Amino acid sequence: MGEIRSTLDIIMEKAKGVQVTEEDKAAFMRREVEGKIRGILQRHLDGILDTERLQSELEAFGGDRQEIAASALRRECLERMVLDGDNHGLLSILSRVAGFDTKPIEKLLLKYREELETERSHREAILEEQLTRQGIRGSAVVPNLKADPEWTRFSAGTRDRFHQELNGLN
């Protein structure tokens, strides 16, 4: 009768010849730190951790890991920025915890929000005119921008450009 081998035995046998390079180790460490930073940031945004605790969690990494953690925190905050929402908490973290100058981000937010608002007004006027020509008018008539393909394309493109410029700031 043949020997029954466990899955662990099979994996260990196949892994005998595998060499982990220093680059691999650094990549594993970086991914681990980035994952922890995502979790810490989410707990802060959920109100579980206050800013001081977030700062101490970041400082606890120490050495090379702290530099990676600070960079990951900046990147995570920038990726979570939205044009149509409140970014105050993220800006506060960038400024107070990561030591990042938020003035360029605030200017960028203002620029793109103004661009969106200008186009929103323009598209609403066009849609109102189209509805009026169809005989649909009145104080209760509100154009549905979410159903307008041109608005959807424009707003998605604007958000993409905004995030591209934000990534350039990191």
N, C-alpha and C positions, 0 to 999 in steps of 0.2 A: 504494500500500500504506500502511495506517495506521501510526501511530507506536505502538510498544509501550512502555507506561509501567510503571515499577517500582512495587511496593507503596509504597515510601517516597515516591515522587513523588506518588502519589495521596493519601497521608496528609498530606504537607506542604501540598498544595493545599487540602485540607479544613480544615487547622488554621490557615490564614492569618487567619481572622476570630475565632479563639478568644482571649479575654482571660483571663489568670490574675489574679485579684484578690489582695489582701493576705491576705484570709481564707483563700483557697484555698492560698496559700503556707504560711500558718501551720498549716493542717490537714495538708498534705503533710509538713511538718517534724515535727509532733506524731506522725503515724503512723510516720514513719521512726524517730524516737527510741524510741517504744513498741516497735517491732519489734526494735530493737537491744537494748533492755532485756530483752525476753523471751528473746532468744538468750543474753545474758550471764548472766541468772539461771539458765537451763537448764544452761549450761556449769558454773556454780557447783554446782548441785544434782547434776550428774553427776560432780562431783569433779575437773573439769578446771581450774577456777579456784579459788584459795583466797580467803578473805574479804578479805585485803589487796588482792589483784588486782581483786576486784569493786569495792572502794572506789575504787581508782585509775581503773578504767574509768568509774565514775560521775562522778568529778571531771573526767575528760577532756572531758566534754561542754561544760562552761563556759557562763557567761551564762544566757540564758533556757532554753537546751536542758538545762542541769543541773537547773533547777527542774522542768521537764517530766519529765526522767529520774527524779528522786527521787520524784515523784508516781506515775509509771508503775511504779516498783519497789515502792512501797507497795501499789498496787492489785494488781499481779501476785502479790505475796506473800499478800495477803488472799484473793484468788480461789483460790489453791492450798491454802488451809487445809482440812484434813479432820478430821472428828470421830473417825474410827476409825483414825487413823494417827499417825505421828510428825511433829510440826510444829516440832521443836526447831530445825532448820536455818533454817526460814522466820522463826521468832521471833528467832533470832540475827541474821539479816540486817536485820530490821526495827529491832531495837534498836541494833546496832553500826554498820550502814552507813547506814540511812535516818534514824536518830535518832528513832525512833518509840517512844512509851511502850507497852510490850506488856502491862502489867498488865490493862487492860480486856479485851484479847483472851484472856489466860489465864483470867480470870474467866468470860468467855463460853464458852470451851471447856469449862471445868469444869461450868458450869451445864447445857449441852446434853449433855455426856457422862453426867452424872448422870441427866438426864431419859431418855436412851436406855437406860441400864442399868436404871433402875426399870421402864420399859415392857418391856424385854427379859425381865426376870425374871417380870413379870406374864404376858406372852404365853406364855412357856415353861410356866408353871404351868397355864395354860388348855389348852394343847396336850397336856401330859402327862395332864391329867384327861380330855380327849377320847379319847386313846389308851387310857387305862385302861378307860373305859366301853366301848370296842370290844374289850376283852380283850387289848390289847397292853400288856404291862408287863415290867419287868425292868431290871437295871442297865445293859444295853447299849442300851436305848431312849433315844434323844436326839431331842427335837422339832426339826424342820427349820424354823427361822424364815424362811429364804429362800423357802419355799413358802407361807408364811402371808400372804395378801393384806392383812390388817389390819396386820401388822407392816411390810410393804413400804410401805403408805400412810403409816403413822405415821413411819417412819424417813425417808422421802423428804420429808415435810412438815417434820420437825424439821431436816433438813439445809437445806432452803430458808429456814426462819426464821433459822437460824444465819447463813447467808450474807447474808441481808438485814440482820441486825444488824451483821455485820462491815462491810458496805458503808457503814453509817451511821457507823462509826468512822473511815473514811478521810477 
